[in-house]
Structure formats: C-alpha cells, structure tokens
Amino acid sequence: MKIKLKDGKKVSAYPLIPAQSLMLYLSEHHSTDAPVLNIVTGYYWQGEFDTEVMKEALYEAMDRCDAIRLRFTKKPFNKVYQYLAHEHEIEIIEEDLTEMKWDYAHEFLKNRSHSIIDMWDKPVNEIRIIHLENNYHGIYMKLHHLAFDGYSSKLFLADALSIYLHKKYGMAYPNPMRRYRDMVEKELEYAKSEQHKKDKEFWKGTIKNYPEPIYTDYVRPSRLLQQRIEKNKPNLRKAEVLDANPESRTIKFSLDAETSEKLIKMCTERGLSVPCVLMMGMRSALSSFNNDEKDISYKIMVNRRATLLDKKAGGVRMHFYSMRNIVEPEMTFTQAVRVIEKAQNDIFAHSNISPMEAVILRHLAMKTGTRYTYECITFSYHPHFPMPYYGEEMKKTSRGFWYNNDSSVQPLYLTVMHRANDNGLDFNFEYRVVNNPVDELHHFYDKIHDTLLMGIENPDVRVSEILKKIKEDKVK
C-alpha cells in the first residue's frame, strides 16, 4: 500500500509483521521508557586492521542489506507501518578508546547503548569502528529490535567482515542477500492460509485438551505458593509474575570449552538436539527447585529461519511460545531429551502464528487474564555462527560482546550462546532486579551444570538419579 509521510512523500509501506508487533507491544506495555528495543553488539580482534577498507566494507554491506534502510512511521490511531528508504543515510563513526582499560571501555559502550532510539521516520541503526587497548579493533552496532534480531545482526556482521576480507586479502566475496520485502509479503500471506487455522486450533488445544499445567519458579519461596496463601486458593496452579519495574541485569556463567565440546559430541553421536539437551539441564533445575515436579513449563524463543529467504532477508523473526514437557523419574537422560524434542517439534510445526495471538487463544481457554502464566523463564539458544577470519591470530583473538540494555520485558531470560574464540558455551541470565535473585541464579546454574555433566558422562542415567544428585545446593 502507499502512504504519505510527514514530508509529503509517498512510499510503499507494510504493516508490522507479528514478531515486530510483539516487540513493540512488550516495549510499550511493560517497559515505558526503557531501552528494550536496543540490540547492541561488538566484535573485535587483535592485530592488523585497515580502517579505510573496513569503512568501505561496511558501507557496501549496508547497501546490500535492506533492513538497514528500514523506517517506521505512525499513522492515525497510532497504526505503525514500515517502509524502506532509498538510502541508509548512516554515517560510520570512528572512535578511539585505546586510552581506556579493556573492562572500562566495554562498560562505557554498554552504558552509552542505553539511550532510546527515536524510531519515527529516520534511520534506527548506528554503526561505529572502535579502537581498543592492546591493538584490538572492530565493529560496534546499535541496532533496532524491530529491524534486527540476534541472527540477522550476526549475518550482517559476517557479510561486512567477508567483504572486508575480500577487499583486504582477496578472499571470496559473499553471496547476495535477499529482499526484505519478499519476506514481509510471505509473512502477511500466512494470515489468510489454511495453516493459520490449524495453528489456532493447536494453541487453543494446548490448554483445552490436557490437564492444567503448573507454575514452577526459580525463586524461593515460589510466587505460586505465596499467591495461594494471599488469594486463599490452595489449588491455584498459575501465577502472576510481571513486575512494574523493567530494570534488569545480566549474570553470565561459562561452561569450559572441553565440556562444551563433549556435550556437542554426545549430541552428534546420539542424534540429540543441542538446545533440547540444554533445556534438559534447565528443566531439571526447575524440577529440583519445585520438589522434583515432573510437569515443567517455560517459554522458548523460535527464530524462524528455515529457508534461504528467511536467513538472508534480515529483519526480526523471533517468536516466543509456551512449552510444556512432562518427564517421568524412571526415564533416562536420553529419553527425557526425546520428550523435550517432541514438545519442541510440535511448537516448530505451529510457530508461524503470531505469538500474541497464541497467548490470547491460550488465555481464553484458561479463562483468565494475560497477567497469569505457568512460566517463570524464557529459553533461547544461539547456534554456533562462525565468523569469517583471515589467519590464526584473527581467529584466536576474536571477541564478541552483547551489550545488555539492562531492561527486560520478562522476569528471567536465559540465552545460551557460543563464544567466538573457543566455541564454548556461555549461559547468560537476564533477570529483573526487583526480586534480587542473584543467589538463586547461582543455585540454578549449578543444577543445570551438574545435570549436563551427568548426562554427558552417562546418557542413560535415570532422571531420579539426576534429581537426587542436584538436590543439594553448592552455593551457601
């Protein structure tokens, strides 16, 4: 459709796709002025670095990536539309932080990243070339979450690096990107499809066709137990968890490279899904926190990148869905992972529906308002995304950073991702500070860690043995 902008120009525009609508809704209704729509990353390496060639590469990468040119506008009744500007209109800024100590420089970059992006009818993305101490150099990106997600931001970075390495060292030039407009049109066509009707029935059925789930918490005392007392409802199985204050922090736990490699090898040999094995650790921790409860629910992030168009068109493709799995104590570790895989595959098959629509369908079936939930945590796994490099020094010294915006639309968000330098796994817990759960998160990670170790050492270990082992907390 054609719309008229404030300056009188007419442009081809589209409504927001479901992933964008979800992000905008969460930012407006749960975070007020907090910078939850900022996605800020940095990627640096030590050694040779040609600033002018990197600038050329970044400008060329921006010319290839439609999402960099994405703009947003508000029409009557606050209806939001998106359109592509003819030019990206972004100037790459060079910044010298070599006089700052390493940790201070990254804290400085993180804190500056918190400024709200003015998203209406202007560029929403910022890119800088950063020079750090000890001859480290690289790229800093402050991107808007309605234009990029974790995957598309990495893809853009990899594209820019590939162009740089081509210009500097003659390495292969990257394949073309795909048109963002094609991906949006594909998304909008889905709403009229037969599959959409099937997906609606599936999400309604997750409540109507099964016994009621139960809320399981990672904090003590459990919010469910507290609310049972407060509301005088001893049989209550759902809880209210959203707090008004969106301020958050992130605590990171690192699994060493050797153990991470063993975990991935075990998955390969047994034909197991890496994220489902990680979820086995997380759901075992939740079970342990809740008197060995076998019925566990949480939310998972599905990044819908099945086709080449999905992968290379940029944009945001993240959908969040409720996921429930029931694991019996006599099952083995491997059998339990298979249960989780089945639940995940069911969600994948119905993951094109708007997550907001799925939530509404579930809550209509629950006959309660959307403030109630069965989940205290959201899980996300970022598969290994190998960045292009030239020479062993660049590979070994590469460091990737996520500069947290210290603002969260959910109580707890666990993101597991691979480190750039050794492919080990980092567990990043973003938590709302209102509950001050740092001690509990140490307990939580210990239980995840011990579950994974037991599963790696003996994939046929019984779930009951795992829960017995992790019952005792290490942290005093």
C-alpha positions as CSV (number, residue, x, y, z in Angstrom):
1,M,0.0,0.0,0.0
2,K,1.0,3.6,-0.5
3,I,1.1,6.0,2.4
4,K,2.1,9.7,2.7
5,L,4.9,10.7,5.1
6,K,5.1,13.9,7.1
7,D,7.3,15.5,4.4
8,G,4.6,14.8,1.8
9,K,6.5,11.9,0.1
10,K,4.5,8.8,-0.8
11,V,6.1,5.4,-0.2
12,S,5.2,1.7,-0.4
13,A,4.6,0.6,3.1
14,Y,3.6,-2.6,5.0
15,P,2.0,-3.2,8.4
16,L,4.3,-4.7,11.1
17,I,4.8,-8.5,10.9
18,P,4.0,-10.5,14.1
19,A,7.5,-10.6,15.5
20,Q,7.7,-6.8,15.2
21,S,4.2,-6.3,16.7
22,L,5.2,-8.5,19.7
23,M,8.4,-6.5,20.4
24,L,6.7,-3.2,20.1
25,Y,3.8,-4.3,22.3
26,L,6.2,-5.5,25.0
27,S,8.2,-2.3,24.9
28,E,5.2,-0.1,25.2
29,H,3.2,-2.1,27.8
30,H,6.0,-3.5,30.0
31,S,8.9,-1.1,29.9
32,T,7.8,2.5,29.5
33,D,10.9,4.4,28.6
34,A,13.4,1.6,29.0
35,P,15.6,0.7,26.0
36,V,14.3,-2.8,25.4
37,L,14.3,-2.3,21.7
38,N,18.1,-1.7,21.6
39,I,20.1,-4.7,20.3
40,V,23.8,-3.7,20.8
41,T,26.8,-5.8,19.9
42,G,30.5,-5.5,19.4
43,Y,33.1,-7.7,17.5
44,Y,36.8,-7.1,17.9
45,W,40.1,-8.8,17.2
46,Q,43.8,-8.1,17.8
47,G,46.3,-7.3,15.1
48,E,46.2,-5.9,11.6
49,F,43.2,-3.7,10.9
50,D,42.6,-1.3,7.9
51,T,40.1,1.4,8.9
52,E,39.5,2.7,5.5
53,V,38.9,-0.7,3.9
54,M,36.6,-1.5,6.8
55,K,34.6,1.6,6.2
56,E,34.3,0.7,2.5
57,A,33.2,-2.8,3.5
58,L,30.6,-1.6,6.0
59,Y,29.0,0.9,3.5
60,E,28.9,-1.9,0.9
61,A,27.3,-4.3,3.4
62,M,24.7,-1.6,4.3
63,D,23.9,-1.2,0.6
64,R,23.3,-5.0,0.4
65,C,21.1,-5.2,3.5
66,D,17.5,-3.9,3.1
67,A,16.9,-4.0,6.9
68,I,19.5,-1.2,7.4
69,R,17.2,1.1,5.4
70,L,14.1,0.1,7.3
71,R,12.0,3.0,8.6
72,F,8.9,3.2,10.8
73,T,6.0,5.7,10.8
74,K,2.8,6.3,12.8
75,K,-0.5,7.0,11.0
76,P,-3.9,7.9,12.5
77,F,-5.0,5.8,15.5
78,N,-1.3,5.0,16.2
79,K,-1.2,2.5,13.4
80,V,2.5,1.7,12.8
81,Y,3.8,1.0,9.3
82,Q,7.3,0.1,7.9
83,Y,8.9,1.1,4.7
84,L,12.3,1.1,3.0
85,A,14.1,4.3,2.5
86,H,16.0,4.8,-0.8
87,E,19.3,5.4,1.1
88,H,20.5,4.1,4.5
89,E,21.7,7.6,5.5
90,I,24.1,6.2,8.1
91,E,27.5,7.7,8.7
92,I,30.0,5.3,10.1
93,I,31.7,6.9,13.1
94,E,35.3,6.0,14.1
95,E,36.0,6.1,17.9
96,D,39.4,5.7,19.7
97,L,39.1,4.1,23.1
98,T,42.7,3.0,23.3
99,E,43.4,5.1,26.4
100,M,40.7,3.2,28.4
101,K,41.3,-0.1,30.2
102,W,39.5,-3.0,28.5
103,D,36.8,-3.6,31.0
104,Y,36.1,0.1,31.5
105,A,35.8,0.6,27.7
106,H,33.2,-2.1,27.4
107,E,31.2,-0.8,30.4
108,F,31.4,2.7,28.8
109,L,30.0,1.3,25.5
110,K,27.3,-0.7,27.3
111,N,26.1,2.3,29.3
112,R,26.0,4.6,26.3
113,S,24.0,1.9,24.5
114,H,21.0,2.6,26.8
115,S,19.9,5.7,25.0
116,I,16.4,5.4,23.5
117,I,16.3,5.2,19.7
118,D,14.0,7.7,18.1
119,M,12.3,5.3,15.7
120,W,10.0,7.5,13.7
121,D,10.7,8.4,10.0
122,K,14.5,8.3,10.4
123,P,17.4,5.8,10.5
124,V,17.2,3.5,13.5
125,N,20.6,1.9,13.3
126,E,24.1,3.0,14.3
127,I,27.5,1.6,13.4
128,R,30.9,2.5,14.6
129,I,34.5,1.4,14.1
130,I,36.1,1.1,17.6
131,H,39.8,1.0,18.5
132,L,40.6,-0.6,21.9
133,E,43.7,-1.1,24.0
134,N,46.3,-3.8,23.2
135,N,45.8,-3.3,19.4
136,Y,42.2,-4.5,19.4
137,H,39.9,-3.1,16.7
138,G,36.4,-3.9,15.4
139,I,32.8,-3.0,14.9
140,Y,30.2,-1.7,17.3
141,M,26.5,-1.9,16.2
142,K,23.5,-0.4,17.9
143,L,20.5,-1.8,16.0
144,H,16.8,-1.5,16.5
145,H,15.0,-4.7,17.5
146,L,12.2,-4.1,15.0
147,A,14.8,-4.2,12.2
148,F,17.1,-6.9,13.5
149,D,17.3,-9.8,15.9
150,G,20.3,-11.8,17.1
151,Y,20.6,-13.9,14.0
152,S,20.2,-11.1,11.4
153,S,22.6,-8.9,13.3
154,K,25.3,-11.7,13.1
155,L,24.5,-12.3,9.5
156,F,25.0,-8.6,8.7
157,L,28.3,-8.5,10.6
158,A,29.5,-11.7,8.8
159,D,28.6,-10.1,5.5
160,A,30.6,-6.9,6.3
161,L,33.6,-9.0,7.5
162,S,33.5,-11.1,4.4
163,I,33.5,-8.0,2.2
164,Y,36.4,-6.6,4.3
165,L,38.5,-9.8,3.9
166,H,37.7,-9.9,0.2
167,K,38.9,-6.3,-0.3
168,K,41.9,-6.6,2.0
169,Y,43.2,-10.2,1.4
170,G,41.4,-11.4,-1.8
171,M,39.1,-13.9,0.0
172,A,35.8,-15.0,-1.6
173,Y,33.1,-12.3,-2.0
174,P,29.9,-13.2,-0.1
175,N,26.7,-14.4,-1.9
176,P,23.9,-11.8,-2.3
177,M,21.4,-11.0,0.4
178,R,17.7,-11.5,-0.1
179,R,14.9,-8.9,-0.4
180,Y,13.3,-7.9,2.9
181,R,10.1,-7.0,1.1
182,D,9.7,-10.6,-0.1
183,M,10.0,-11.9,3.5
184,V,7.3,-9.4,4.7
185,E,4.9,-10.4,1.9
186,K,5.4,-14.1,2.8
187,E,4.6,-13.3,6.4
188,L,1.4,-11.4,5.6
189,E,0.1,-14.1,3.2
190,Y,0.2,-16.6,6.1
191,A,-2.6,-14.9,7.9
192,K,-5.0,-16.0,5.1
193,S,-3.8,-19.6,4.9
194,E,-5.3,-22.9,6.0
195,Q,-2.2,-23.5,8.1
196,H,-3.1,-20.4,10.2
197,K,-6.5,-22.1,11.1
198,K,-4.7,-25.3,12.1
199,D,-2.2,-23.4,14.2
200,K,-5.0,-21.6,16.0
201,E,-6.6,-24.9,16.9
202,F,-3.3,-26.2,18.1
203,W,-2.6,-23.4,20.5
204,K,-6.1,-23.4,21.9
205,G,-5.8,-27.2,22.4
206,T,-2.6,-26.8,24.5
207,I,-4.9,-25.7,27.3
208,K,-8.3,-27.3,26.4
209,N,-7.1,-30.8,25.5
210,Y,-4.9,-31.5,28.5
211,P,-4.9,-31.3,32.3
212,E,-3.9,-27.9,33.7
213,P,-0.1,-27.2,33.8
214,I,1.5,-25.9,37.0
215,Y,3.7,-22.9,37.5
216,T,7.3,-23.7,38.6
217,D,9.6,-21.0,39.9
218,Y,13.3,-20.4,40.2
219,V,13.0,-18.1,43.3
220,R,12.2,-19.1,46.8
221,P,9.6,-19.0,48.2
222,S,7.8,-19.7,45.0
223,R,5.4,-17.0,43.8
224,L,2.8,-19.7,43.3
225,L,2.9,-20.7,47.0
226,Q,2.8,-17.1,48.1
227,Q,-0.2,-16.3,45.9
228,R,-2.0,-19.4,47.0
229,I,-1.8,-18.0,50.6
230,E,-2.6,-14.4,49.6
231,K,-5.6,-15.4,47.4
232,N,-6.7,-18.2,49.7
233,K,-6.7,-20.6,46.7
234,P,-4.8,-23.7,47.8
235,N,-5.3,-25.4,44.4
236,L,-4.1,-22.4,42.3
237,R,-1.7,-23.6,39.5
238,K,-0.9,-20.3,37.7
239,A,0.9,-17.2,39.0
240,E,1.3,-13.5,38.3
241,V,5.0,-12.7,37.7
242,L,5.3,-9.4,35.8
243,D,6.6,-6.6,37.9
244,A,6.2,-2.9,37.0
245,N,9.9,-2.2,37.1
246,P,11.7,-3.4,33.9
247,E,15.2,-2.7,35.2
248,S,17.4,-5.7,34.7
249,R,21.0,-7.0,34.9
250,T,22.7,-10.0,33.3
251,I,24.9,-12.6,35.0
252,K,27.0,-14.9,32.9
253,F,28.2,-18.4,33.7
254,S,30.7,-20.1,31.3
255,L,31.0,-23.8,30.5
256,D,34.6,-24.6,29.7
257,A,35.5,-25.4,26.0
258,E,36.3,-29.0,26.7
259,T,33.0,-29.8,28.4
260,S,31.1,-27.8,25.8
261,E,32.8,-29.9,23.1
262,K,31.9,-33.2,24.9
263,L,28.3,-32.0,25.1
264,I,28.1,-31.3,21.3
265,K,29.9,-34.6,20.5
266,M,27.4,-36.5,22.7
267,C,24.5,-34.8,20.8
268,T,26.1,-35.8,17.5
269,E,26.7,-39.4,18.4
270,R,23.2,-39.9,19.9
271,G,21.3,-37.8,17.4
272,L,20.2,-35.4,20.1
273,S,19.3,-31.7,19.7
274,V,21.8,-29.4,21.4
275,P,19.2,-26.9,22.6
276,C,17.0,-29.7,23.9
277,V,19.9,-31.1,25.9
278,L,20.4,-27.6,27.3
279,M,16.7,-27.4,28.1
280,M,17.0,-30.7,29.9
281,G,19.5,-29.0,32.2
282,M,17.2,-26.0,32.7
283,R,14.0,-28.1,33.3
284,S,15.9,-30.4,35.7
285,A,16.9,-27.3,37.7
286,L,13.3,-26.1,37.8
287,S,12.1,-29.5,38.8
288,S,14.6,-29.5,41.7
289,F,13.5,-26.1,42.8
290,N,9.9,-27.3,43.0
291,N,10.1,-30.6,44.9
292,D,11.1,-32.7,41.9
293,E,8.0,-31.6,39.9
294,K,7.8,-33.6,36.7
295,D,5.4,-31.2,34.9
296,I,7.5,-28.2,33.8
297,S,6.6,-25.2,31.6
298,Y,8.7,-22.4,30.2
299,K,8.8,-20.3,27.1
300,I,11.2,-20.8,24.2
301,M,12.3,-18.4,21.5
302,V,11.8,-19.7,18.0
303,N,13.9,-17.9,15.4
304,R,12.1,-18.8,12.2
305,R,14.9,-19.1,9.6
306,A,14.0,-22.2,7.7
307,T,14.6,-21.0,4.1
308,L,17.3,-19.1,2.4
309,L,14.9,-16.1,2.2
310,D,14.3,-16.3,5.9
311,K,18.0,-16.5,6.6
312,K,19.3,-13.7,4.3
313,A,16.5,-11.1,4.3
314,G,17.4,-9.6,7.6
315,G,14.7,-8.3,9.9
316,V,13.3,-9.8,13.1
317,R,11.9,-13.4,13.1
318,M,11.7,-14.1,16.8
319,H,8.6,-15.7,18.2
320,F,8.1,-16.7,21.9
321,Y,5.9,-19.6,22.8
322,S,4.9,-21.6,25.9
323,M,6.4,-25.1,26.0
324,R,5.4,-27.8,28.4
325,N,7.0,-31.2,29.0
326,I,6.3,-34.0,31.5
327,V,9.3,-36.2,32.4
328,E,8.9,-39.3,34.5
329,P,11.6,-40.0,37.1
330,E,12.3,-43.5,35.7
331,M,13.2,-42.1,32.3
332,T,16.8,-41.9,31.2
333,F,18.5,-38.7,30.4
334,T,18.2,-39.5,26.7
335,Q,14.6,-40.5,26.9
336,A,13.8,-37.2,28.7
337,V,15.6,-35.2,26.0
338,R,13.4,-37.0,23.4
339,V,10.3,-35.9,25.3
340,I,11.6,-32.3,25.1
341,E,12.4,-32.7,21.4
342,K,8.8,-33.9,20.7
343,A,7.4,-30.8,22.5
344,Q,9.8,-28.5,20.6
345,N,8.9,-30.1,17.2
346,D,5.2,-29.6,17.9
347,I,5.9,-26.0,18.5
348,F,8.0,-25.6,15.4
349,A,5.2,-27.0,13.3
350,H,2.9,-24.3,14.6
351,S,5.3,-21.4,15.0
352,N,4.2,-19.1,12.2
353,I,1.2,-17.8,14.2
354,S,1.6,-14.5,15.9
355,P,2.8,-15.3,19.5
356,M,0.4,-12.6,20.7
357,E,-2.5,-14.5,19.0
358,A,-1.2,-17.8,20.6
359,V,-1.2,-16.2,24.0
360,I,-4.7,-14.8,23.6
361,L,-6.0,-18.2,22.5
362,R,-4.4,-19.9,25.4
363,H,-5.7,-17.4,27.9
364,L,-9.2,-17.5,26.5
365,A,-9.1,-21.3,27.1
366,M,-7.6,-20.7,30.6
367,K,-10.5,-18.2,31.3
368,T,-8.0,-15.8,32.9
369,G,-6.3,-12.5,32.1
370,T,-2.9,-12.5,30.4
371,R,-1.2,-11.4,33.6
372,Y,-1.3,-15.1,34.7
373,T,1.3,-17.6,33.5
374,Y,2.7,-21.0,34.0
375,E,6.3,-20.0,33.0
376,C,8.9,-18.1,35.0
377,I,11.7,-18.3,32.4
378,T,12.3,-17.9,28.7
379,F,15.0,-20.0,26.9
380,S,16.9,-19.1,23.8
381,Y,19.8,-20.9,22.1
382,H,22.1,-19.2,19.6
383,P,23.7,-21.9,17.4
384,H,27.4,-21.5,16.6
385,F,27.7,-18.8,13.9
386,P,31.2,-19.0,12.5
387,M,32.5,-15.5,11.6
388,P,34.9,-15.3,8.6
389,Y,38.5,-14.7,9.5
390,Y,42.0,-14.4,7.9
391,G,44.8,-16.1,9.8
392,E,45.0,-17.8,13.1
393,E,45.7,-14.5,15.1
394,M,42.3,-13.1,14.0
395,K,40.5,-16.3,14.8
396,K,42.1,-16.8,18.2
397,T,41.8,-13.2,19.4
398,S,38.2,-12.6,18.1
399,R,35.9,-11.5,20.9
400,G,32.1,-10.9,20.5
401,F,30.1,-8.8,23.0
402,W,26.4,-8.4,23.7
403,Y,26.0,-5.0,25.4
404,N,23.0,-5.6,27.6
405,N,20.4,-2.8,27.7
406,D,19.7,-3.5,31.4
407,S,15.9,-3.6,30.7
408,S,13.8,-6.7,30.3
409,V,10.2,-7.4,29.3
410,Q,10.2,-10.7,31.2
411,P,11.2,-11.9,34.7
412,L,14.1,-14.2,33.6
413,Y,15.6,-14.8,30.2
414,L,18.3,-17.5,29.7
415,T,20.3,-17.1,26.4
416,V,22.9,-19.8,25.7
417,M,25.4,-18.9,23.0
418,H,28.8,-20.0,21.8
419,R,32.0,-18.0,22.5
420,A,33.7,-16.6,19.3
421,N,37.2,-17.7,20.3
422,D,36.8,-21.3,21.6
423,N,33.2,-22.3,20.8
424,G,32.5,-22.9,24.5
425,L,29.0,-22.2,25.9
426,D,28.0,-19.1,27.8
427,F,24.8,-19.1,29.9
428,N,23.5,-15.5,30.1
429,F,20.8,-14.9,32.6
430,E,19.0,-11.6,32.2
431,Y,16.9,-11.0,35.3
432,R,14.7,-8.3,36.7
433,V,16.4,-6.7,39.7
434,V,13.1,-6.3,41.6
435,N,13.4,-9.8,43.1
436,N,17.2,-9.6,43.7
437,P,17.6,-13.2,42.6
438,V,21.4,-13.4,42.1
439,D,22.0,-16.0,44.8
440,E,19.2,-18.2,43.4
441,L,20.7,-17.9,39.9
442,H,24.0,-19.3,41.2
443,H,22.0,-22.3,42.6
444,F,20.1,-22.5,39.3
445,Y,23.2,-22.7,37.1
446,D,24.8,-25.2,39.5
447,K,21.9,-27.5,38.9
448,I,22.0,-27.0,35.2
449,H,25.7,-27.6,35.1
450,D,25.6,-30.8,37.2
451,T,22.6,-32.2,35.1
452,L,24.6,-31.7,31.9
453,L,27.7,-33.3,33.3
454,M,25.8,-36.4,34.4
455,G,24.1,-36.6,31.0
456,I,27.4,-36.3,29.2
457,E,29.1,-38.9,31.3
458,N,26.2,-41.3,31.1
459,P,23.3,-40.5,28.7
460,D,21.4,-43.5,30.3
461,V,21.4,-42.1,33.8
462,R,17.9,-42.0,35.3
463,V,16.1,-38.7,35.9
464,S,15.5,-39.7,39.5
465,E,19.3,-40.1,40.0
466,I,19.9,-36.7,38.5
467,L,17.4,-35.0,40.7
468,K,18.8,-36.8,43.8
469,K,22.3,-35.6,42.9
470,I,21.4,-31.9,42.2
471,K,19.2,-31.6,45.3
472,E,22.0,-30.3,47.4
473,D,22.9,-26.7,46.5
474,K,26.6,-25.9,46.2
475,V,26.3,-22.2,46.9
476,K,26.0,-21.3,50.6
